[in-house]
Amino acid sequence: MTSSPSFPNATQPPNPPPPPNPPPPQWPTPQGPQYPQQQRRRRRIWPWVLTALVLVFVVLPLGVLVYIGFAGPGTTVVSGRQISAKYVEKISDLGLLDRGEKIHYFYSDALVDIENGMYFFTDRKVVLYCADWHEPQIILPFSKIADMDVVYDESFITDSTIVLTLDDQTDVTFPVSSEGGGDRRFFEALREAWKGSGAAPLE
């Protein structure tokens, strides 16, 4: 009986090593041009930003100017016949007009409310009023005025200035708009009214 040959010194071949683990997937980062959706979002934001800028820097200031133009007293000297009835009513409510007294010329440098600055004269007196002053009203009868002068300013921004010298040698000044020659009309009419009242000294 025969037996199969044996190989006592033979060894089994080693098992092959397992394959290495695959590297983790490389996901794209949220930077760079590979995200068209993010670019679309940015493009959608810009119209809103531009609209907000237009509203803040164009529409809003324009609306304020339009409101001032309609609600305010204007930027020119007006005669007593042209002054708004609501302003005459307010002047009367403030106790600045006597019975039967008529306004000859009027000017206000306020933006909206004339109580923030108005200057006018009648056939009897000159009235200056500003709610921000310690004493809001200055009423100067013609009999208190010893002399008057004017400093004309032809610029659009700066008003001309009328200077009233009182009988105690103090000076009172107030502005009048030069727009449309209103400062000249105001001062010339004021001087004529003052002289016509008999209060002006004889020259």
Backbone as a ProteinNet text record, in pm:
[ID]
protein_1_A
[PRIMARY]
MTSSPSFPNATQPPNPPPPPNPPPPQWPTPQGPQYPQQQRRRRRIWPWVLTALVLVFVVLPLGVLVYIGFAGPGTTVVSGRQISAKYVEKISDLGLLDRGEKIHYFYSDALVDIENGMYFFTDRKVVLYCADWHEPQIILPFSKIADMDVVYDESFITDSTIVLTLDDQTDVTFPVSSEGGGDRRFFEALREAWKGSGAAPLE
[TERTIARY]
86.8	0	89.1	63.9	150.4	87.5	166.4	117.4	165.9	90.2	127.9	249.2	329.2	450.2	414.8	493.8	474	592.3	564.8	672.2	677.4	748.5	743.9	798.1	887.1	949	873.4	767.8	698	601.8	586.7	495.4	391.4	274.8	168.9	205.3	174.8	205.5	119.3	177.2	100.3	-18.2	-122	-238.3	-202.3	-255.9	-222.8	-283.3	-215.1	-268.7	-399	-486.4	-614.9	-588.7	-673.9	-653.5	-674.3	-599.5	-615.2	-754.1	-798.3	-928.3	-924.2	-1033.4	-1032.8	-1036.4	-976	-977.9	-1120.6	-1149.9	-1285.7	-1313.7	-1439.1	-1471.1	-1439.9	-1390.2	-1356.8	-1477.3	-1549.8	-1665.6	-1618.1	-1681.2	-1638.5	-1670.9	-1581.8	-1602.8	-1696	-1765.3	-1861.1	-1793.2	-1676	-1604.9	-1575.8	-1556.2	-1519.6	-1638.7	-1610.6	-1716.7	-1795.8	-1769.4	-1841.2	-1981.4	-2028.1	-2162	-2243.8	-2298.7	-2379.6	-2501.8	-2554.5	-2673.1	-2640	-2517.3	-2477.4	-2462.9	-2408.9	-2396.4	-2533.1	-2629.8	-2763.6	-2824.7	-2796.4	-2848.5	-2791.1	-2662.4	-2600.9	-2658.9	-2682.3	-2740.7	-2882.2	-2954.9	-3090	-3089.1	-2982.6	-2973.8	-2944.1	-2862.8	-2818.5	-2932.8	-3035.6	-3146.3	-3212.9	-3224.1	-3284.2	-3194.4	-3064	-2969.9	-2977.1	-2977.1	-2983.8	-3116.3	-3224.8	-3354	-3354.7	-3296.2	-3290.3	-3206.8	-3095.4	-3010.5	-3084.6	-3157.3	-3233.4	-3339.6	-3406.8	-3510.1	-3451	-3334	-3275	-3216.5	-3145.4	-3068.7	-3138.4	-3245.4	-3312.1	-3458.3	-3534.8	-3679.8	-3712.7	-3647.3	-3678.9	-3646.2	-3523	-3496.9	-3589.9	-3623.4	-3714.4	-3851.5	-3897.3	-4026.4	-4027.4	-3915.5	-3905.6	-3912.7	-3842.3	-3844.1	-3983.5	-4052.3	-4188.3	-4280.8	-4266	-4350.2	-4324.9	-4196.4	-4162.6	-4218.5	-4210.1	-4261.3	-4411	-4486	-4630.7	-4672.4	-4604.2	-4647	-4579.5	-4462.6	-4386.6	-4431.6	-4377.6	-4418.3	-4351.6	-4263	-4193.3	-4065.6	-3992.6	-3861.3	-3856.8	-3970.9	-3972.8	-4046.8	-4020.7	-4097.5	-4233.1	-4339.9	-4473.3	-4539.9	-4626.6	-4701.2	-4818.7	-4879.7	-4993.8	-5108.5	-5122.6	-5230.2	-5201.4	-5074.2	-5037.2	-5023.9	-5013.5	-4989.2	-5107.6	-5078.5	-5182.7	-5273.1	-5401.7	-5499	-5467.8	-5413.6	-5383.5	-5269.7	-5177.2	-5069.5	-5120.8	-5211.7	-5271.7	-5348.1	-5417.6	-5491.3	-5396.5	-5285.9	-5190.1	-5126.8	-5093.2	-5034.8	-5132.6	-5258.9	-5360.3	-5375.5	-5371.4	-5383.4	-5266.4	-5150.9	-5033.8	-5037.5	-5139.1	-5153.4	-5057.5	-5015.4	-4917.4	-4981.8	-5112.7	-5184.4	-5291	-5300.5	-5409.1	-5530.8	-5643	-5765.7	-5749.3	-5787	-5779.2	-5641.7	-5544	-5406.4	-5386	-5314.4	-5291.3	-5141.2	-5107.9	-4968.7	-4934.3	-4820.7	-4775.2	-4684.4	-4579.1	-4488.6	-4451.5	-4427.6	-4404.6	-4294.4	-4209.3	-4109.6	-4087.7	-4071.2	-4039.5	-3923.9	-3825.1	-3714.2	-3730.5	-3850.6	-3877.7	-3901.4	-3875.4	-3897	-4044.9	-4113.7	-4254	-4342	-4308.6	-4391.2	-4337.5	-4420.5	-4374.1	-4337.8	-4384.5	-4347.3	-4197.5	-4129	-3984.7	-3904.9	-3972.4	-3902.6	-3988.3	-4039.1	-4116.4	-4092.1	-4100.3	-4068.3	-4163.4	-4232.7	-4326.2	-4344	-4406.2	-4439.9	-4578.9	-4640.8	-4773.5	-4762.4	-4875.8	-4872.8	-4837.4	-4809.9	-4783	-4651.8	-4605.9	-4493.5	-4422.8	-4305.8	-4229.2	-4238.6	-4261.6	-4276	-4175.2	-4099.7	-4007.8	-4049.3	-4054.5	-4102.4	-4026.8	-3983.2	-3923.5	-3946.8	-4009.5	-4043.7	-3920.2	-3804.8	-3682.2	-3615.1	-3655.2	-3594.2	-3644.1	-3563.9	-3604.8	-3735.3	-3741	-3866.6	-3907.6	-4006.1	-4034.7	-4066.5	-4128.9	-4172.2	-4097.2	-4064	-4007.9	-4099	-4167.2	-4259.6	-4201.5	-4180.7	-4115.7	-4209.6	-4278.8	-4358.6	-4267	-4320.6	-4240.1	-4181.3	-4252	-4204.1	-4076.1	-4045.1	-3923.2	-3802.5	-3827.1	-3720.2	-3662.2	-3529.2	-3462.1	-3402.4	-3365.5	-3305.4	-3312.2	-3291.3	-3290	-3197.9	-3142.2	-3052.3	-3067.1	-3003.7	-3012.6	-2877.4	-2842.1	-2721.8	-2769.8	-2760.1	-2811.2	-2712.7	-2767.2	-2688.5	-2757.6	-2688.1	-2751.3	-2743.8	-2675.6	-2662.4	-2796.1	-2809.7	-2933.7	-2942.6	-2827.6	-2826.6	-2846.2	-2778.3	-2778.6	-2881.7	-2955.6	-3054.1	-2986.4	-3055	-3014.3	-3052.8	-2996.6	-3020	-3066.6	-3178.7	-3228.1	-3185	-3131.7	-3082	-3169.6	-3233	-3313.9	-3238.7	-3213.8	-3153	-3264.5	-3272.3	-3381.1	-3344.8	-3442.9	-3420.5	-3324	-3293.7	-3192.8	-3056.2	-3041.5	-2916.7	-2877.2	-2968.1	-2942.6	-2989.5	-2926.8	-2961	-3034.5	-3132.7	-3206.2	-3198.2	-3159.1	-3145.3	-3237.5	-3275.7	-3354.9	-3334.1	-3352.6	-3327.4	-3448	-3420	-3522.6	-3462.8	-3542	-3492.6	-3467.6	-3357	-3325.6	-3386.6	-3452.8	-3509.5	-3612.9	-3594.3	-3687.4	-3690.7	-3583.8	-3580.5	-3671.3	-3712.9	-3804.4	-3744.9	-3612.9	-3549	-3560.6	-3547.2	-3556.4	-3699.7	-3796.3	-3935.9	-3972.1	-3928.5	-3958.2	-3900	-3771.5	-3706.9	-3761.7	-3781.6	-3831.7	-3972.6	-4058	-4193.9	-4190.3	-4099.4	-4086.9	-4043.3	-3945.8	-3898.9	-4010.5	-4088.2	-4197.9	-4304.6	-4337.8	-4437.9	-4389.5	-4261.1	-4201.8	-4204.6	-4164.9	-4167.4	-4310.8	-4400.7	-4538.9	-4608.8	-4556.4	-4618.1	-4581.4	-4485.4	-4440.5	-4337.2	-4296	-4198.5	-4055.2	-4031.5	-3896.2	-3849.1	-3721.1	-3670.1	-3662.6	-3676.9	-3670.5	-3528	-3515	-3382.3	-3338.7
-117	0	120.2	206	322.7	443.2	536.5	660.8	779.2	888.4	1009.5	1072.1	1129.2	1188.3	1310.3	1331.8	1447.6	1540.4	1662.3	1763	1834.6	1781.4	1839.6	1981.3	2018	2152.7	2258.3	2219	2317.6	2404.2	2529	2623.3	2676.4	2715.2	2770.7	2916.6	2959.5	3101	3198.2	3314.5	3411.8	3472.9	3504.9	3570.1	3712	3756	3894.6	3998.2	4114.7	4220.2	4277.9	4319.2	4378.7	4511	4544.8	4673.2	4793.7	4899.9	5020.1	5081	5148.6	5215.8	5331.4	5346.6	5457.7	5592.1	5695.7	5830.2	5885.4	5968.2	6026.5	6116	6122.4	6207.1	6353.5	6419.7	6561.9	6645.4	6705.3	6787.1	6928.6	6991.2	7128.6	7224.7	7316.3	7420.3	7526.8	7604	7706.6	7833.9	7820.9	7936.7	7910.4	8017.1	8001.6	8004.8	8001.8	8017.6	7892.4	7781.6	7658.4	7657.5	7772.5	7778.7	7884.7	7857.8	7957.8	8002.8	7916.4	7956.3	8073.1	8069.2	8180	8308.6	8300.9	8419	8474	8385	8432.8	8507.1	8456.7	8526.3	8667.3	8680	8812.1	8905.1	8849.2	8932.8	8977.2	8894.3	8933.3	9039.3	9045.9	9143.7	9282.6	9294.8	9427	9519.1	9472.3	9565.1	9624.7	9543.1	9596.5	9701.8	9677.2	9774.7	9905.5	9896.5	10018.1	10091.8	10016.7	10080.4	10155	10093	10158.4	10285.8	10282.3	10401.4	10514.2	10479.7	10582.1	10643.3	10560	10612.2	10706.6	10669.5	10748.9	10879.1	10873.8	10989.8	11074.2	11024.1	11100.2	11126.6	11020.4	11035.9	11107.4	11066.4	11126.9	11276.1	11319.2	11464.3	11540.7	11481.7	11549	11565.2	11463	11473.2	11580.7	11592.6	11697.4	11835.5	11853.3	11983.5	12017.1	11916.7	11940.6	11978.5	11909.5	11941	12082.3	12120.6	12256	12358.9	12327.2	12420.2	12445	12340.1	12355	12406.5	12359	12392.9	12517.3	12552.5	12664.5	12798.9	12907.1	13042	13091.4	13015.1	13060.5	13134	13175.2	13236.4	13382	13442.7	13578.7	13673	13800.8	13905.9	13917.2	13928.2	13943	14067.7	14126.4	14243.2	14199.1	14294.9	14262.8	14203.1	14237.3	14181.7	14037.2	13998.4	13864.4	13763.9	13810.3	13719.3	13625.5	13501.5	13401	13436.6	13408.5	13438.5	13360.4	13238.9	13160.4	13223.6	13292.6	13361.2	13486.3	13557.1	13674.7	13631.9	13519.1	13469	13432	13365.8	13328.4	13451.2	13551.1	13676.3	13744.2	13744.2	13804.5	13725.6	13591.6	13508.2	13530.5	13566.1	13593.1	13732.4	13810.7	13944.5	14046.2	14024.9	14114.1	14225	14218	14319.8	14385.8	14518.3	14591.1	14594.1	14629.5	14638.2	14740.5	14702.3	14791.2	14805.8	14738.2	14750.4	14656.8	14704.5	14627.5	14604.4	14481.4	14448.8	14505.2	14576.6	14629.7	14530.7	14483.9	14384.7	14282.4	14159.3	14046.3	13957.8	13904.6	13805.4	13706.9	13579.2	13476	13391.9	13368.8	13281.1	13142.2	13111.2	12977.7	12879	12749.8	12647	12611.9	12594.7	12553	12645.8	12661.5	12738.5	12881.4	12982.1	13121.1	13166.9	13095.7	13132.9	13114.8	13042.7	13024.1	13137.2	13240.3	13356.4	13432.8	13551	13635.9	13782.5	13865.7	14008	14083	14182.1	14258.5	14397.2	14484.2	14616	14655.5	14740.9	14793.4	14944.2	15011.7	15158.6	15220.7	15136.7	15189.4	15140.9	15024.2	14966	14859.6	14817.4	14704.1	14591	14469.8	14354.2	14246.5	14199	14086.9	13976.8	13852.9	13744.7	13615.9	13549.4	13416.6	13342.5	13226.8	13151.1	13105.4	13100.1	13054.1	13163.4	13288.4	13396.4	13390.8	13448.1	13455.6	13535.4	13647.1	13723.2	13710.4	13627.1	13594.2	13713.8	13818.5	13928.3	14057.6	14128.4	14263.5	14355	14444.6	14537.4	14677.6	14739.3	14870	14970.6	15050.9	15159	15253.9	15314.2	15406.6	15518.2	15557.8	15666.1	15629.2	15498.6	15453.9	15448.9	15460.9	15445.8	15582.8	15596.9	15724.2	15725.5	15609.4	15602.8	15459.1	15440.1	15305.6	15299.8	15182.6	15160.6	15015.2	14981.3	14845.4	14805.7	14680.7	14623.2	14518.7	14553.2	14463.5	14349.7	14232.4	14115.2	14050.6	14048.7	14000.6	13849.1	13779.2	13633.9	13566.1	13446.6	13371.2	13309.2	13281.3	13208.6	13302	13418.6	13508.1	13619	13650.4	13758.5	13893.8	13997	14133.5	14161.5	14268.3	14300.6	14444.7	14464.5	14598.4	14632.5	14753.3	14799.1	14915.6	14899	15004.6	15060.7	15190	15257.3	15319.2	15280.5	15325.9	15457.8	15514.8	15644.8	15636.9	15517.9	15504	15466.3	15480	15455.7	15307.5	15219.2	15076.4	15038.2	14934.6	14886.9	14754.2	14741.8	14616.4	14577.9	14454.6	14409.2	14290.5	14276	14159.5	14134.6	14009.9	13975.3	13998.2	14023.6	14024.4	13961	13883.6	13812	13908.5	13882.7	13963.3	13904.9	13791.1	13724.9	13814.6	13834.7	13917	14063.2	14110.4	14250	14280.1	14175.9	14196.5	14279.3	14269.6	14348.6	14497.7	14537.2	14679.8	14729.9	14649.2	14690.2	14701.9	14606	14607.6	14732.9	14759.9	14872.3	15007.3	15022.2	15150.5	15177.6	15073.7	15092.6	15120	15055.6	15079.2	15222.9	15269.8	15407.1	15507.3	15482.8	15574.2	15572.5	15453.2	15444.9	15514.9	15497.4	15561.8	15713.5	15760.7	15906.5	15957.3	15883.3	15926.8	15933.1	15856.8	15858.5	15982.7	16060.1	16177.7	16148.1	16021.4	15984.1	16009.6	16015.4	16033.7	16175.1	16192.5	16328.4	16408.4	16536.9	16622.9	16623.7	16615	16615	16757.1
0	0	0	-87.4	-105	-37.4	7.6	71.3	-8.2	3.6	-72	-7.3	-90.2	-34.7	52.3	154.4	243.7	234.6	259.3	252.6	385.4	478.2	613.1	621	534.4	543.4	462	392.7	306.7	391.8	359.8	429.4	333.6	392.5	308.7	273.6	152.9	116.4	197.8	239.1	322.6	247.7	327.4	264.7	220.3	109.1	63.6	159.1	179.2	271.1	217.3	309.3	261.5	188.3	96.9	23.1	116.2	95.1	181.8	166.4	276.4	271.8	170.4	96.2	-3.1	69.6	14	77.3	82.5	185.4	193.8	74.2	36.2	-81.9	-53.9	-152.6	-143.5	-189.2	-89.9	-124.4	-157.9	-253.9	-288.6	-175.2	-151.8	-49.5	-102.1	-9.5	-55.6	-103.1	-158.5	-212.1	-358.4	-429.4	-568.8	-660.8	-786.6	-887.2	-914.9	-835.9	-866.1	-809.7	-748.8	-690.4	-763.3	-876.8	-948.9	-870.9	-779.7	-701.5	-610	-549.4	-462	-541.7	-662	-747.3	-782.6	-806.9	-840	-722.6	-598.2	-480.3	-472.3	-495.5	-489.4	-594.5	-713.9	-818.5	-783.1	-706.9	-666.8	-556.5	-475.9	-366.6	-419.2	-521.2	-568.3	-609.5	-679.8	-712	-588.4	-480.9	-357.6	-294	-296.8	-240.9	-318.4	-451	-532.9	-510.8	-499.1	-474	-341.1	-237.8	-106.7	-112.6	-185.3	-197.5	-269.3	-374.3	-447	-357	-277.7	-187.4	-83.8	-28.4	78.9	27.4	-85.3	-129.7	-236.8	-296.5	-403.3	-368.9	-350	-332.9	-202.6	-92.2	37.2	41.9	1.3	0.9	-92.2	-206.7	-298.9	-236	-164.4	-97	9.7	82.9	184.8	121.3	9.8	-58.2	-109.9	-164.7	-214.5	-99.1	14.1	130.2	179.4	188.1	232.6	135.1	3.8	-95.7	-82.9	-47.9	-35.3	102.4	207.3	343.2	397.5	344.7	398.2	344.3	402.3	361.5	233.5	176.3	56.9	91.7	-10.9	10.5	-35.3	-62.7	-115.5	-21.4	-40.5	27.4	-41.6	37.8	-20.6	36.9	-42.2	4.7	90.7	157.9	242.2	165.3	37.2	-44.3	-85.4	-84	-128.6	-15	106	217.9	237.8	271.5	289.5	407	390	496	623.3	610.6	731.4	810.6	740.6	811.3	881.5	816.7	880.5	1005.9	996.2	1112	1225.7	1192.7	1296.1	1359.8	1278.2	1330.4	1425.7	1388.7	1475.6	1605.1	1595	1714.7	1809.9	1756.9	1841	1902.6	1868	1923.5	1865.7	1740.7	1678.5	1595.5	1576.8	1498.4	1585.1	1574.6	1640.2	1548.8	1606.1	1527	1414.7	1294.4	1179.7	1119.3	1174.7	1124.2	1005.6	905.7	783.7	764.1	722.7	691.4	554.4	545.7	416.9	345	412.5	353.8	460.1	412.3	503	444.9	535.8	495.1	609.4	575	673.5	621.9	708.5	672.1	733.9	784	839	725.1	752.8	651.9	638.1	751.7	747.5	830.8	958.5	1051.1	1062.3	1030.3	1033.1	1174.4	1276.4	1412.6	1438.5	1350.9	1364.3	1301.4	1253.3	1199.5	1099.5	1140.5	1047.6	1080.6	976	986.9	894.5	951.6	868.6	929.2	850.7	904.1	856.8	935.3	905.1	886.4	888.5	880.8	1015.7	1117.8	1251.7	1313.6	1272.9	1345.5	1262.2	1315.9	1262.7	1365.1	1315.4	1403.9	1362.6	1461.1	1442.2	1539.4	1490	1576	1546.8	1655.4	1643.7	1775	1767	1887.3	1964.5	1898.7	1965	2048	2031.5	2109.6	2254	2343.7	2484.4	2498.1	2428.4	2414	2268.6	2237.7	2097.3	2008.3	2062	1976.3	2008.7	1902.6	1914.3	1834.4	1902.6	1837.4	1847.8	1733.1	1727.2	1660.9	1739.6	1678.5	1601.6	1497.1	1417.6	1503.4	1609.5	1695.6	1769.8	1779	1846.3	1753.1	1623.4	1524.2	1491.1	1511.7	1482.8	1342.9	1290	1156.6	1107.5	979.2	922.8	803.7	780.4	667.8	624.1	512.8	461.5	403	421.8	360.7	260.3	132.6	28.9	3.2	-21	-58.8	-178.1	-291.1	-414	-430	-337.7	-353.4	-326.9	-384.1	-367.2	-228.6	-167.7	-40.4	78.3	75.2	191.3	172.7	279.9	276.5	294.8	249.7	283.1	428.4	484.3	624.6	639.7	707.3	739.3	881.2	897.8	1028	1074.3	1190.9	1251	1371.9	1370	1484.4	1567.6	1693.5	1780.2	1848.5	1916.4	1979.7	2097.5	2145.9	2251.8	2194.2	2061.7	1989.1	1983.6	2010.8	1989.3	1849	1794.2	1659.9	1666.4	1581.6	1565.7	1418.4	1390.9	1252.3	1226.2	1101.3	1061.2	912.3	867.4	727.5	637.6	510.3	406.2	281	213.2	95.2	-20.6	-91.3	-209.8	-336.6	-324.3	-442.2	-509.4	-638.6	-714.8	-674.4	-608.4	-565.4	-447.8	-374.8	-263.3	-151.4	-131.5	-25.8	-52.2	-177.6	-213	-197	-240	-224.2	-76.6	2.2	145.8	209.5	186.3	254.5	207.6	78.2	27.7	79.7	82.2	134.4	285.2	357.1	500.3	528.1	452.2	472.8	444.5	338.7	306.4	416.1	467.1	574.1	700	731.8	851	837.4	721.8	700.1	698.6	637.1	627.5	763	860.7	994.4	1074.7	1024	1097.6	1203.8	1217.4	1320.5	1276.4	1144.9	1097.3	1127.3	1169	1194.5	1064.8	1076.1	959.5	904.8	774.8	714.7	682.3
[MASK]
+++++++++++++++++++++++++++++++++++++++++++++++++++++++++++++++++++++++++++++++++++++++++++++++++++++++++++++++++++++++++++++++++++++++++++++++++++++++++++++++++++++++++++++++++++++++++++++++++++++++++++

